[in-house]
Amino acid sequence: MTTGSTTQAGDSPHGARLRGRPTSGTHPRYAPPHLPALRVLTLRQNAIAALPPLPYPALTHLDLYLNALTSVTAAAFPTASRLEMLDLSFNSIKSLAAFPDTAVLPALRELFLIRNRVSRIRGLRLAALRMLELGDNRLRVRWGGGVW
């Protein structure tokens, strides 16, 4: 994930590049860029181990495919009421116990958790969820108890 709060046009042949500077707060080396209209954020194939608070109120799609996340909590989504799609595939998430609920992600319709280490999904509470992809995890179906 690139860090930064300033954009310099012309720094690369492909357009603008984000530049970071240290800030105070929960993540001292991370200053998110001011992008209030950002709707889609793709951070695929990085080495993101912890998700900092994402202050993007217009965000509808967040792609964190192939990173190093072990958990995701409500603290990462202080303004995510419009988030509809979240892809957390190919990370190292084991538990969904602390996963944000409907109060934090009221519009979440699609959740991808392909190839993580999830063994149970009990406690997942997302009222708008229409699609949940859990392929290649560690789920075990038990008659009478299920995976729920």
N, C-alpha and C positions, 0 to 999 in steps of 0.2 A: 504494500500500500504506500503510495507516495504521500508524503506529509506536506502540509502547507496551507497557507492562507493567502498567497499572492500568486498571480498568474502573469507570466512573462510571454508575450506573443513573440514569435520568431525565434525562440530558443531551440527549436527543433524543426526539421524539415516537414513534420506532420502537424504543425500548429503550436498551440500553447503547451507549456509544461508547468506543472505545479511546483512551487518551491516552498519549503517549510522553514519555520523558525521556532525555537523552543517557546512554550507558553506554560503558564501555571495551570493547575487543575488536576483532574483525575489522570490524565495522560500527559505528562510534562513535555514529551517530545512530539505530540500530535496536535496540530492546530488545523481543524477541518476547514476547507475552503468555504467561503460564504457563497452558497449556491441555492438560494431559496426556491428556485423553480425546477431544481433537479428532480426528474421523475424516474430515471433508470440509472442504477449504479452497478457496474460490473467490476468485481475485484477477483476474478478467476486467477488461479495458479499463482498465488503469492505465498507468503509465509506468515499469514495473519494468525496469531495464536490467541488473541483476545480482541473482542470487538468493542471499540470505544463508543461512546454515545454518538449517534449519527443525527445531527441537527438539520434534517432535510424534510420539512413538512409536506412537500409535494411528492415525495418518493413513493412510487407504486411497485417497483421491481428492484430487488436486491439480490445479486448473484455473488455468492461467496464459495463457489465450487472450487475444490482442491486447494484448501488452505490447511492450517494446523489448529483449528478450533476444537476445543474439548467440551465446551458448553456455550450456551447462549442464554442471557438473562434479560429481563425487562429493562435494565439500565442502558442497554444499547439502543433502545428505541424510545427516546423521550418525546418524539414528535412523529411517530409512525402510524398515525391513525388511518392513512390512506394506503399503506403497504398491502398489496394484493398477492404478490408472488415473492417467495423467499427460497432460494436454492442454497442448501447447506451440504450438498453431496460431496463425497470424497473428503471428509474431515475425520476427526477422531472423537465424535460426540458419543458418549456412552449412555447418558441419561437425559430424559426430557422432564425430569422432576421440577427443575427451575425454569423451564421454558415459559416465555411470556404467554399470557392468556388473552381472552377476548377483550378485557379492559385495556390492554396495551396494544393489541393488534386486531381491532374490530373488523377490518376489511380483508384480512388474510384469507385467500381462497385456495391458493396452491402452495404446498410445502413439500420440498424435495429433500430427502435425507438418505439418498442412495449411498451405499458403501460407507457406512459409519460403523459404530460399534454398539448401536442401540440394541438392548435386549428386552426392554419393556417400554410400552408407551402409555402406561397408566398415568393419569393425571393431566394428559393433554386436553386443554379446554379452549377450543377455537370455534365459536358458533358459526362463522361464515365459511369455514373450511369445506371445500368441495373435492379437493384432490390431495391425497397424501401418498407419496411415493417412498416406500421403505425397502426397496430391493437391496439385496446383498448386505444385510445386517446380521445380528445375532438373535433374531426373534425365534422363539420356540412356542408352538401352539400346544397348550395343555387342555385336554377336554375338561370342561367344568370351570376352569380358571381362565383359560385363554391368555392372550398377551396383553389384554387391556388392563 
